[in-house]
Protein backbone atom coordinates (compact mmCIF):
# COMPACT_ATOMS: atom_id res chain seq x y z
CA UNK A 1 0.00 0.00 0.00
CA UNK A 2 1.40 3.38 -0.99
CA UNK A 3 1.04 5.89 1.85
CA UNK A 4 1.42 9.64 1.53
CA UNK A 5 1.59 11.63 4.75
CA UNK A 6 1.37 15.39 5.08
CA UNK A 7 1.45 17.67 8.05
CA UNK A 8 -1.30 20.29 8.05
CA UNK A 9 -0.56 23.73 6.60
CA UNK A 10 0.69 26.70 8.66
CA UNK A 11 -1.35 27.77 11.66
CA UNK A 12 -2.31 31.24 12.79
CA UNK A 13 -0.66 30.91 16.19
CA UNK A 14 2.44 32.56 17.60
CA UNK A 15 5.57 30.40 17.34
CA UNK A 16 6.02 30.09 21.10
CA UNK A 17 2.53 28.71 21.85
CA UNK A 18 1.96 25.09 22.84
CA UNK A 19 -1.15 23.97 20.94
CA UNK A 20 -1.12 20.13 20.69
CA UNK A 21 -4.78 19.05 20.59
CA UNK A 22 -6.22 22.57 20.68
CA UNK A 23 -8.18 23.39 17.54
CA UNK A 24 -6.32 26.42 16.19
CA UNK A 25 -6.97 28.37 12.95
CA UNK A 26 -4.91 28.22 9.77
CA UNK A 27 -3.06 31.11 8.19
CA UNK A 28 -4.68 32.81 5.22
CA UNK A 29 -1.97 31.23 3.04
CA UNK A 30 -3.93 27.95 3.17
CA UNK A 31 -5.02 27.99 -0.51
CA UNK A 32 -1.47 28.65 -1.73
CA UNK A 33 -0.08 25.91 0.49
CA UNK A 34 -2.73 23.45 -0.77
CA UNK A 35 -1.78 24.18 -4.39
CA UNK A 36 1.90 23.58 -3.58
CA UNK A 37 1.05 20.23 -1.95
CA UNK A 38 -1.17 19.19 -4.86
CA UNK A 39 1.84 19.59 -7.18
CA UNK A 40 3.88 17.14 -5.08
CA UNK A 41 1.47 14.25 -4.55
CA UNK A 42 -1.19 12.38 -6.53
CA UNK A 43 -4.66 13.90 -6.56
CA UNK A 44 -6.56 10.64 -6.21
CA UNK A 45 -6.52 8.25 -3.26
CA UNK A 46 -8.47 5.14 -2.30
CA UNK A 47 -8.81 6.61 1.17
CA UNK A 48 -7.98 9.93 2.82
CA UNK A 49 -7.59 9.72 6.61
CA UNK A 50 -7.16 12.74 8.84
CA UNK A 51 -6.85 13.91 12.40
CA UNK A 52 -10.26 15.35 13.32
CA UNK A 53 -8.76 18.74 14.21
CA UNK A 54 -9.77 21.39 11.68
CA UNK A 55 -6.19 22.23 10.70
CA UNK A 56 -5.88 18.69 9.31
CA UNK A 57 -9.47 18.06 8.28
CA UNK A 58 -9.59 21.15 6.03
CA UNK A 59 -6.52 19.95 4.14
CA UNK A 60 -7.87 16.40 3.88
CA UNK A 61 -11.11 17.76 2.40
CA UNK A 62 -9.08 19.15 -0.51
CA UNK A 63 -8.40 15.52 -1.52
CA UNK A 64 -11.67 13.84 -0.50
CA UNK A 65 -15.25 14.97 0.04
CA UNK A 66 -15.52 12.65 3.03
CA UNK A 67 -12.17 11.94 4.66
CA UNK A 68 -12.14 9.42 7.48
CA UNK A 69 -11.52 11.30 10.74
CA UNK A 70 -9.27 9.25 13.00
CA UNK A 71 -8.71 10.11 16.69
CA UNK A 72 -5.49 8.08 16.77
CA UNK A 73 -3.96 10.74 14.47
CA UNK A 74 -4.53 13.57 16.96
CA UNK A 75 -1.44 15.47 18.06
CA UNK A 76 -0.03 14.83 21.53
CA UNK A 77 -2.26 16.11 24.30
CA UNK A 78 -0.30 18.72 26.25
CA UNK A 79 -3.00 18.95 28.94
CA UNK A 80 -2.66 22.05 31.13
CA UNK A 81 0.03 23.43 28.81
CA UNK A 82 -2.35 23.73 25.84
CA UNK A 83 -2.45 27.28 24.44
CA UNK A 84 0.18 28.45 26.92
CA UNK A 85 3.37 30.20 25.93
CA UNK A 86 6.30 27.81 26.34
CA UNK A 87 8.01 30.64 28.25
CA UNK A 88 5.15 30.84 30.78
CA UNK A 89 5.23 27.13 31.68
CA UNK A 90 6.88 26.42 35.03
CA UNK A 91 10.55 25.93 34.10
CA UNK A 92 11.06 23.08 36.57
CA UNK A 93 8.04 21.15 35.26
CA UNK A 94 9.10 21.83 31.66
CA UNK A 95 12.64 20.60 32.34
CA UNK A 96 11.36 17.40 33.98
CA UNK A 97 9.21 16.71 30.91
CA UNK A 98 12.02 17.57 28.48
CA UNK A 99 14.45 15.28 30.32
CA UNK A 100 12.22 12.30 29.46
CA UNK A 101 9.27 13.33 27.25
CA UNK A 102 8.95 9.71 26.16
CA UNK A 103 7.78 8.61 29.62
CA UNK A 104 6.88 11.82 31.50
CA UNK A 105 3.40 13.17 30.93
CA UNK A 106 2.56 16.82 30.77
CA UNK A 107 0.14 17.84 33.56
CA UNK A 108 -3.26 16.30 32.63
CA UNK A 109 -1.82 15.36 29.23
CA UNK A 110 0.05 12.48 27.73
CA UNK A 111 3.62 11.47 26.97
CA UNK A 112 5.31 10.53 23.71
CA UNK A 113 4.96 6.81 24.43
CA UNK A 114 1.17 7.13 24.60
CA UNK A 115 1.14 9.05 21.33
CA UNK A 116 3.37 6.41 19.75
CA UNK A 117 1.08 3.62 20.95
CA UNK A 118 -1.94 5.36 19.36
CA UNK A 119 -0.08 5.81 16.08
CA UNK A 120 1.27 2.24 15.95
CA UNK A 121 -2.17 0.82 16.77
CA UNK A 122 -3.58 2.81 13.87
CA UNK A 123 -0.78 1.74 11.50
CA UNK A 124 -1.11 -1.92 12.46
CA UNK A 125 -4.81 -1.72 11.62
CA UNK A 126 -4.17 0.19 8.37
CA UNK A 127 -1.72 -2.54 7.35
CA UNK A 128 -4.67 -5.01 7.24
CA UNK A 129 -6.71 -2.85 4.83
CA UNK A 130 -6.63 -3.44 1.07
CA UNK A 131 -6.16 0.11 -0.18
CA UNK A 132 -3.71 0.84 -2.98
CA UNK A 133 -3.01 4.51 -2.18
CA UNK A 134 -3.78 6.39 1.04
CA UNK A 135 -3.28 9.99 2.19
CA UNK A 136 -2.82 10.66 5.90
CA UNK A 137 -3.11 14.26 7.12
CA UNK A 138 -1.68 14.65 10.59
CA UNK A 139 0.54 16.58 12.98
CA UNK A 140 4.30 16.82 13.53
CA UNK A 141 4.26 14.57 16.62
CA UNK A 142 2.24 11.91 14.81
CA UNK A 143 4.56 12.05 11.80
CA UNK A 144 7.62 11.72 14.03
CA UNK A 145 6.02 8.63 15.57
CA UNK A 146 5.41 7.26 12.07
CA UNK A 147 9.11 7.69 11.25
CA UNK A 148 10.05 5.97 14.53
CA UNK A 149 7.62 3.13 13.80
CA UNK A 150 8.81 2.57 10.24
CA UNK A 151 12.54 2.97 10.83
CA UNK A 152 12.89 1.66 14.37
CA UNK A 153 14.15 5.03 15.64
CA UNK A 154 14.16 5.38 19.45
CA UNK A 155 11.41 7.77 20.52
CA UNK A 156 13.89 9.96 22.40
CA UNK A 157 15.37 10.83 18.97
CA UNK A 158 12.02 11.70 17.37
CA UNK A 159 12.36 15.46 17.89
CA UNK A 160 15.53 15.41 15.80
CA UNK A 161 13.31 14.84 12.76
CA UNK A 162 12.21 18.08 11.10
CA UNK A 163 8.57 18.03 10.02
CA UNK A 164 7.61 21.05 7.92
CA UNK A 165 4.08 22.30 7.36
CA UNK A 166 2.55 20.78 4.22
CA UNK A 167 5.68 18.71 3.47
CA UNK A 168 4.65 15.27 2.26
CA UNK A 169 6.50 12.02 2.81
CA UNK A 170 5.81 8.75 1.05
CA UNK A 171 6.33 5.13 2.00
CA UNK A 172 5.09 1.69 1.12
CA UNK A 173 3.32 -0.13 3.92
CA UNK A 174 3.82 -3.86 3.50
CA UNK A 175 1.88 -6.77 4.93
CA UNK A 176 4.38 -6.71 7.79
CA UNK A 177 7.19 -4.41 8.90
CA UNK A 178 9.83 -6.34 6.95
CA UNK A 179 8.21 -5.11 3.72
CA UNK A 180 7.89 -1.42 4.62
CA UNK A 181 9.86 0.89 2.34
CA UNK A 182 10.55 4.58 3.01
CA UNK A 183 10.62 6.80 -0.03
CA UNK A 184 11.26 9.92 2.08
CA UNK A 185 10.32 13.58 1.65
CA UNK A 186 8.81 14.70 -1.64
Buried (B, 14 or more C-beta within 10 A) or exposed (E): BBBBBBBBBBBEBEEEBBBBBBEBEBBEBBEEBBEEBEEBBEEEBBBBBBBBBBBBBBBBBBBBEEBBBBEBBBBBBBBBBBEBEEEEBEEEBBEEBEEEBBEBBBEEBBBBBBBBBBBBEBBEEBBEEEBEBBBBBBBBBBBBBBBBBBEEBEBEEBBEBEBEBBBBBBBEBEEEEEEBEEEEEE
